[in-house]
Amino acid sequence: MIEFIYPNGHCVWLTEETVANNTFTLKSTHNSVVLEYDSIEYVYEQLLESVRRNGSAKLVDIGSQNGLYSLYSKFFDGISVDSYEPFPMPYKCLVDNISINTTAHKVFPYNIAISNTESSTFTMSILNNLNVYENIEISSNTIDNLYFDKKVDFLKCDAEGWEYFILKGAISVIKKDKPVLMIQVYSKTVENSGLSSIQEFFDIIYNLGYIKLDVFDDKNIVFIPKNVNQNLILVEPIVQPIVEPIIEPIVQPIVEPIIEPIVEPIVEPIVEPIVEPIVEPIVEPIVDPIVEPIVEPIVEPIVEPIVEPIVEPIVEPIVEPIVEPIVEPIVEPIVEPIVEPIVEPIVEPIVGPIVDPIVEPIVEPIVQPIVDPIVEPIVEPIVEPIVEPILEPIVDPIVEPIVDHIVEPIVEPIVEPIVEPIVDSS
């Protein structure tokens, strides 16, 4: 096994057979840097951006040869690769390299040709490692057949002159998924296709709504959809982590107050009835016990004193008249018998001495003149005959000796001179 170094400093192993059969594209020295590393780095920058947006990304590696583009997925989560190599020897090396790098769960090799038609077999003449042409039987399929119901994020194509036919068999998927394209264009591309020029080949791509972005390693041409900012696709992964923390605190306070009042009344009535019944029963039992003990002690002392004085005077007059007549008759008979015996003995000794001296002098002069004339005529005839026979034998022996000996000697000398002349004259 021979070690090769990728741009991120990680290494992969290639079999000696791989290196022996790729003397033009691989150096045989140990610890060599992987060729086309600028192209490989760009491919994975875009795949990682797809992972960031969508959670996963798919690279279709057409003409994967020994698998250097495919094997790089070893170092990144969320990326999977379908590797197509039709020729027997490179395919064997690809499979061996996947095995020794333990990437079989991420890189999936296929020993078929990608073309513009599906065929069980066709004959192709290739140059073998003895520099002699030989005919081999190969099966083929199209990208449109293979990915009509699967998403392609990046399509890399190095097919030594067969690119035109591969493109013709991928039109529907390119229109559907708008993948980034990296195509290695040869003079054979024009010769094999019957096109008059390379420009004619490019026009096919341009007519699909693509523009040429850049050329990597002097041969790999990148095309991106027109609606993708060509500068953004290169710069975004670097700039976003720096810019967002600066821009968001400035933009959000300006934009949200304008956008939310317009968008929320339209979106919420549609989304909430669908999402809440599904999400809340799953999320709340998990999140609440973790978040509430942390957040409430911090938020409540800050938020409540600010919000309550503003919200309560507006909300309570609207809500209480609706809620109380419905809720209280149901809740109170259930809750009060349970709560009061527990709460009152704790609360009253603390609250009573503070509240009573302040509240009673204000409330009683207002309430008593209204309540007493209504309540007393109803209550007294019912309560007194029941209560007095029970209380008097208990209270009188205690109160009378105190009143007779202490109160009367003080009160009588003051009251009698005033009262008796009035009573006698009458």
N, C-alpha and C positions, 0 to 999 in steps of 0.2 A: 504493500500500500504506500502511496505517495501523498504527502500533505500539500494542500493548496490553500492560500490565504485569501479571504474575502475582504471587501472594503471596510467592514466593521471590525476587522481584526480577528474574527472567528475563522476557524479552519475546517475544511472538509477533507475526507480521504477519498482518493480515486485508486482504482486497481491499477496494477502495473500494465495489465492488458489494455486498459483505457488509454494510458499514456503512449504505449507502443503503437496503437492504432490511430493516434491523433498527433503525429509529430509536427504538423503544420500549425496546430492550434494550441498545443500544450507543450510547455517546457518540461523536460524530464528531471530537472533538479528539484531536490526536496525544498519545501517552504517557498515555492514560487508563488507570485501573486497571480490570481485568476485573471485571465485575459478578458477584455470587454467589461471590466469592472464598473466603468461609468454607466454603461447600459444597464447592467444588473442592478446597480444602486438606484437608478432612476425607476426601474420597474417596481422595486419594492417600496420606494417612497410613495408611489401612487397606490399600491396595494394597501399599505398601512393607513393611508388617508381613507380608503374605502372601509377598512376595518373600523376606523374611528367613527365614521358616519353610520355604518350599517351593522357593525359587529362581526363581519366576516368578509372575505374577499376570495375570488377565484381567478387564478392565472391559467390561461390555456397556452401551453408551450408547444408550438408546432415546429417540428424539427429540433427536438430537444437534444439530440446526439447523446453525449455522455452525461447530461443532466446538470451542468453547472448553474444554469438559471433556476432549475427546479429545486436543486438541493439547498439553495440559499434560504428556502422557506423554513428550514430546520431551526432557524434562530428567531422566528417571529410567530406569535400566537394569532390565531384567527385566519391564517392564510393556507389555502390548499391549492394544489397544482395538478392539472391533468397534462401528462407529458406524452406527446405523440412522436414516435420514431419508427418509420416503416422498415428501415434496413436492418438485417439480422445482427451484424456485429455491433454497431452502436447501441442497438436495443439491448443486447446481452450486457454490454458495459453499463448501460443505464440501470438495469435491474440490479446488477451487482453493487453499483454505487449506492443505490437506495438502501440496499440491505446493510452494507457496512457502516452507513451513516444513520441507521435506525430511523429512517423517515418514511417507512411504509404507511404510517397513519396519516401522512400529509401529502405524499407524492404518489400519484397513481399512473403507472406506465401503460401505454397501449401500442401494440405492434401493428398499427394500420397507417395508411396514408390518408391525409386530409386533402380533399379535392372538391370538384363541383358536382360530382355524381357519387351515388352509392353503388359499389360493385363488390361481388363476392371475391373475385380475383382478377387481376390483370398482370401482364408481364412488363417488367421494367428492367432496363439494362443499367447496371451500376459498375463502377470501377472498384475492384476488390483490393485487398491489402497487398496483392502481388502486382498491382498496377495493370491488371487485365480486366476487361469488361466481361461481365457475366449476366445472364438473364435470371431474374428471380420473380416468383409469383407473390403479389401483394394484394391485400384487400383494401378497399377505400370507403370513406364515408364523408359526409359534409358536416360543417359546423351547424348549419341550420337543422339538420336531422338530430344531431347529438345534444343540442342545447336549446331546443324550441321551448322547453319548460324549465330551464335552469339559467341562472344569471351568470354572465361573463363580465368581469371587471377589467381585465387586461388581456389583450390578445397579442402574443409575441410570435412572429412568423419568420423563420429562416429555413426556406425550403429549396434553396439552390435552383431557382428558376421556375418553380411551380406556384409562385405567389398569386399570379393572376387567377388560376383555377380555384385556389383556396378562397380567395376573396369572392369570387362569383358564387361559391357555395356557402357563403356566410352573410349574404346581404340582409336576410330577415333578422338574424341575431344582432347584427351591427345596428340596424334600425331600432330594434327593441331595447337593447341594453346600453347602447352608446359607449362601448368599452374604449379605453385608450388603445391605440394600435402602435406596435413597433414592428416595422417591416424592413427586412434586409433585401434590397433590390439589386438584382444582377443583370448583366446584359442578356443572360439567358431568359430573364423574365419577359423581355420583349420578343425574343426569337421564338420561344415556345408558345406564346399566346397569339401570335399573328398580329400584334399591335404594331403601329408604325413608329412609336417612340415611347420613351419613358414617361413623357408628359401625358400621353394618352392613358397610361396606367394610373398616373396621379389623378387625372380627371375623374376616373371612376370613383376614387376615394372622396374627392372634393364634392362630387354630386350626391354623396351620401350625407352631406352636411358636415364635413371635416375640413380642418385646415392643418397645414404642416407646422409643427411647433419647433422641432430642433433635430439635429443629427448627432448621435452619440457614437464615439469610437470610430468616426469617419465612415460608417456604413449603415448604422441602424437608424432609420428615419422614423420619427414619432409624429403621429397624427392624433389630434384631439377634436372633439365636437366643437362646432363654432360657438355654441352657447357657453362654453367653458373658457374662462379668462386664461389665456396662455401663460400670462405671467403668474397668475394666482396658483395654477396647478403646480408650478415649480416652487413658489415662495411660501404658499400658505402653511405647509407643515412647520416651517421655521418661524414665520412671523406671528402666527396665531397665539402661541403661548406667551409671547412678549406683549402683543398689542391688546389682547382681550382684557387683561386686568387693568389696563389704563383707560381704554375706551368705554367699557361697560358702565363703570360708575358715573361717567359723564353723560352718556347717551340715554341710558335707561330712565333716569328721572325726567328727561325731556320727552322721550318717545312714548313711554308706557302710558302717561296720563292722557295722551292724544289717542293712541291706538286702542287701549283696553275698553274704553266706553263704547267704541264702535264695534269691536270684534266680539267681546264677551256676550252681549245680549243675543248675538246670532249663533255663536258656537256652543255656549254652555247648555241652552235648552236641548240641543241635539246630543251632545256628548255625555253630559252628566247622567241622564237616565239610563244610558247604556253602560257606562264605566263604573259608576258608584256601586250598583248592586253586585257587580262581579269583583271589583278590586277591594273595596273597603272591608268586606268580611274576611278576606285573605290577609290584607296588609295590616289593618289596625291591631289585631291581636298580637302581631309580631312586633310592630314598631312602637305602639303606645307604651308598653311597659319599659322600653329602653329609653325612648325620647322624653316622655313626660317628666320623669324624676330629674332629668338634667335641665330641660328647658323651663319648666314652670317656675322653679325658685329664682331663675334669672329674669324671665320675662314679666311675670305678674307684678312684682314690686315697681317695675319701670312703666309698664304699659297701662295697667289698670287705673292708677291715679290720673293719667292723661286722658284715656279713652272714656272711662265711665262717666265723668261729669259732662262730656259732650254727647255721648250716645244715649244714656239713660233717659234724660228729659225728652228726647225725641221718640225713642222706641217704646218706653213703658206706657205712655198714654194711649198708644195704638194697640199694643199687644195685650196688656192686662185686661181691658174690658172683654176681649175675645177669649182669652185663655182661662182666666180665673173661673168664670161661671161653668166652664166645661171640666176643668182639671180638678179644682178644689173639692167639689162634692165627691169625686172618685178617690182622690189621693188622701185627703185629710183623715177620713175615718179609718184608713189603713195605717197611715204613718204616725199620727199623733199618739195613739195609745202605746206605740212602741218607743217613739223618740222622747216624748215629754218626760216620762219617769226617769229617763237616763240623763237628759240634758238639764232639766230645771234645777235639780239639786246642785248641779255644778255651776250653772250660769247665774242663777238668781243671787246667791250670796256675794258674787263679784259685781254683777251689773246693778242690782237693786240699790245698794247704798250710793252709787254714783248717779244713776239716772233719776231715781225717784225724787230727790230734793230739787232737781232742775225741772223735770217734766210736770210733776203733780201741781205745783203752784200755777203753772200756765194752763194746763189742760182742764183741771177740775172746775174752775170758775166758768169755763165755757160749756163743758159737757154736762155737769150736774143739773143746771137749771132746765136743760132740754130732756135729759134722760130720766131724772127722778120722777117728775109728774107722770111719765108714761109707765115706768117700770114698777114703782112702789105700789100703786093700787092693784097691780097684777100679782106681784111677788109676795107682798106682806100677808094677804089673807091665806096664801098657800103655805108660805115658809114658816111664819111665826108660830102657828099652832103645832108645827112639827118640831121646830128647833128649840123654842123656849122651854118646853118641859124637860128637854135633855140638858140644855146649857145652864139654866138658872140654878138648879141644885149644885152644879159644879162651880159656877163663876161667883154667885152671890156670897157664899161663905168666905171667899178669898178677897173680893173687891170691897164689900161693904165695910169690914173693919178698917180698911185703909181709908176709904172715903169719909166714913163717919168721924174718925178721930183726927185725920190730917187735913182733909179738904174743907169740911164744914166750918171748923173754927176760923179758917182764913176767909172763906167766901161769904158766910152769913153776915158778919158785921158790915161788909161792903154792900151786899145786895139788899138786905132787909130794909135799911132806911130809905132805899129808892122804891122798892116794890110795894111795901106795906101801905104808904100813903095813897098810892094809886089804887090798890086793891080795896082799902077801907072805904074810900070815897065812892067807889062803884058799888 
